[in-house]
Amino acid sequence: MNKKWIIVLIILFIIAGILLYYFFGRKSETPQSEYTPSRTIANTEAEINNKINSSNSNIENNNKETKPNTETKISSFNTPIVDDNKNRINNIKITCSRINNEIVGAHESFSFCDVVGQPSSEDGYKEAHAFVDGELVNAIGGGNCQVSTTIYNAAKKIDGVEITERHEHGKPVGYIEMGKDATVAYDYLDLKFKNKNDFDLKLKAYIKNDKVYVDIYKIV
């Protein structure tokens, strides 16, 4: 076979290959189409709905988180400051600041000693009149019992509040009638109550017009 026929055969092979690719190779390719199968559309709609629902849920949760609490005063009590000793008033102010804004959660308990702690000179407390074992003496933190007494009388007026610990002085005190007081001594005598309600309580304690006040708020 001469070179001329070899060249002709090569050309024929090339042409045959092109024709085979044109008729068979292109059919095997995935055709491009503007049509979107219904299943794909359904999946897309489901994803969009899920995103919308998720977004709405987030908005609702954010609204719940940012919704401010409502505080309503449900009890108040005050006792007069009959001993105007500066040290005693100083002690009462410190104790009121520790009680002020204290939250007693729903079905939780309040302990005066736990909240206030043990009075010490390092915390600013000074010596003032106080009953110790029934005797009137000067003691660091004298005056605390007037605050605990005021809390006791404010708390016991609230439905759903149970006084679980409370002690009397055993002797008359000048700021309240006999039998209505609540003496405290750190790690020895405490004032405790339990909030059995389904809402939180907030305590406000302060001095105003020569009186010790305790207001209790319902938080919803």
C-alpha positions in Angstrom: 0.0 0.0 0.0 1.4 3.3 -1.1 1.5 6.5 1.0 -1.5 8.0 -0.9 -3.8 5.2 0.4 -2.5 5.5 3.9 -3.3 9.2 4.0 -6.8 8.5 2.7 -7.4 5.9 5.4 -6.2 8.2 8.2 -8.6 10.9 6.9 -11.5 8.4 6.8 -10.7 7.3 10.4 -10.7 10.9 11.6 -14.0 11.6 9.8 -15.6 8.5 11.3 -14.5 9.4 14.8 -16.0 12.9 14.4 -19.3 11.4 13.2 -19.4 8.9 16.0 -18.9 11.6 18.6 -21.4 13.8 17.0 -24.2 11.2 17.0 -23.5 9.2 20.2 -21.2 11.2 22.4 -23.4 14.3 22.7 -26.4 12.3 23.6 -24.7 11.0 26.7 -24.1 14.5 28.0 -26.6 15.9 30.5 -28.6 18.4 28.7 -28.9 21.9 30.1 -32.5 22.9 30.7 -34.3 25.9 32.1 -37.0 23.5 33.5 -36.8 22.8 37.3 -38.2 19.4 38.4 -41.2 19.7 40.7 -39.4 17.8 43.4 -36.6 20.4 43.5 -39.2 23.2 43.6 -40.9 21.4 46.6 -37.6 21.1 48.4 -36.8 24.7 47.8 -40.2 25.8 49.1 -39.8 23.6 52.2 -36.4 25.2 52.9 -37.9 28.7 52.6 -40.8 27.9 54.9 -38.3 26.4 57.5 -36.3 29.6 57.3 -39.4 31.7 57.8 -40.6 29.7 60.7 -37.2 29.7 62.3 -37.0 33.5 61.9 -40.5 34.0 63.4 -39.5 31.7 66.3 -36.3 33.8 66.9 -38.4 37.0 66.9 -40.8 35.5 69.4 -38.0 34.4 71.7 -36.3 37.8 71.5 -39.6 39.5 72.3 -39.9 37.2 75.4 -36.4 37.9 76.5 -36.7 41.7 76.1 -40.1 42.0 77.7 -39.6 44.0 80.9 -40.8 42.6 84.2 -43.6 44.3 86.0 -43.1 45.1 89.7 -46.1 45.7 91.9 -45.9 46.6 95.6 -47.9 44.1 97.6 -46.7 44.8 101.1 -45.0 47.5 103.2 -44.0 48.1 106.8 -42.1 50.7 108.7 -40.7 51.1 112.3 -39.7 54.3 113.9 -36.1 55.1 114.8 -36.4 55.9 118.5 -32.6 55.6 119.2 -30.9 58.3 117.1 -27.4 57.1 118.0 -25.2 57.7 115.0 -23.5 54.4 115.1 -26.9 52.6 115.2 -28.2 54.5 112.3 -25.0 53.8 110.4 -25.5 50.1 111.0 -29.1 50.2 109.8 -28.1 52.0 106.6 -25.5 49.4 105.8 -27.9 46.5 106.5 -30.7 48.1 104.4 -28.2 48.5 101.5 -27.5 44.8 101.6 -31.2 43.9 101.8 -32.3 46.4 99.1 -33.2 44.8 95.7 -32.8 41.3 97.1 -34.8 38.8 95.0 -36.6 35.9 96.6 -37.5 33.5 93.7 -40.7 31.6 93.4 -40.6 28.6 95.8 -37.3 29.8 97.2 -36.3 30.9 100.8 -34.9 34.1 102.3 -32.4 34.1 105.1 -31.5 37.4 106.8 -28.1 36.1 108.0 -27.2 34.7 104.6 -28.0 38.0 102.8 -26.5 40.4 105.4 -23.7 38.3 106.7 -21.8 38.7 109.9 -21.4 42.4 110.8 -17.8 43.5 111.1 -15.9 46.7 111.5 -14.1 46.0 108.2 -17.5 46.4 106.5 -18.2 49.7 108.2 -20.3 48.4 111.1 -19.9 50.1 114.4 -20.8 49.4 118.1 -24.3 50.3 119.1 -27.0 49.1 121.5 -28.2 45.6 121.0 -29.8 42.8 123.0 -27.5 39.9 123.6 -28.9 37.0 125.7 -31.6 39.4 126.9 -29.1 42.0 128.1 -28.7 45.5 126.5 -25.0 45.8 125.5 -23.0 47.6 122.8 -22.2 45.2 119.9 -20.9 45.5 116.4 -24.0 45.8 114.1 -26.4 47.0 116.8 -29.6 48.0 115.1 -29.8 45.0 112.7 -32.7 43.6 114.6 -34.8 46.6 113.7 -34.3 45.9 110.0 -35.1 42.2 110.5 -38.2 43.1 112.5 -39.4 45.4 109.7 -38.8 42.6 107.1 -40.7 40.1 109.2 -43.8 42.3 109.6 -43.8 43.1 105.9 -43.4 39.5 104.8 -46.0 37.9 107.0 -48.7 40.0 105.4 -48.2 38.3 102.0 -50.3 35.3 101.1 -48.1 32.4 100.1 -45.2 33.5 102.3 -44.4 31.2 105.2 -42.2 32.4 108.1 -40.0 29.4 108.8 -37.7 30.9 111.5 -38.2 33.9 113.8 -37.2 34.7 117.4 -38.3 37.3 119.9 -36.0 39.4 122.0 -37.7 38.4 125.2 -37.8 42.0 126.3 -39.6 45.1 125.0 -38.0 47.1 122.2 -38.8 50.7 121.6 -39.6 50.5 117.9 -42.5 47.9 117.9 -44.9 46.2 120.2 -43.9 43.2 122.3 -44.2 40.0 120.4 -44.0 41.5 116.9 -40.2 41.7 116.8 -37.6 39.4 115.1 -34.2 39.3 116.6 -31.1 38.0 114.7 -27.6 37.0 115.6 -25.3 35.7 112.9 -25.0 31.9 112.8 -27.3 31.7 115.9 -30.6 33.4 115.4 -32.1 34.0 112.0 -35.1 35.3 110.3 -36.2 33.1 107.4 -39.3 32.8 105.2 -40.3 30.8 102.1 -41.9 32.3 99.1 -44.5 29.6 98.1 -45.9 31.7 95.3 -45.3 31.1 91.6 -43.8 34.6 91.2 -40.6 36.3 92.5 -40.5 38.8 95.3 -38.2 41.8 95.5 -37.3 43.5 98.8 -36.7 47.2 99.2 -35.2 48.5 102.4 -34.4 52.1 103.3 -34.5 54.9 105.9 -37.0 57.7 105.3 -38.3 60.4 107.7 -36.7 58.8 110.7 -38.3 55.4 110.0 -37.0 52.1 108.6 -39.1 50.9 105.6 -39.3 47.6 103.9 -41.4 47.3 100.8 -42.0 44.0 99.0 -42.8 43.8 95.3 -44.4 41.1 93.2 -42.4 40.5 90.0 -44.2 39.0 86.9 
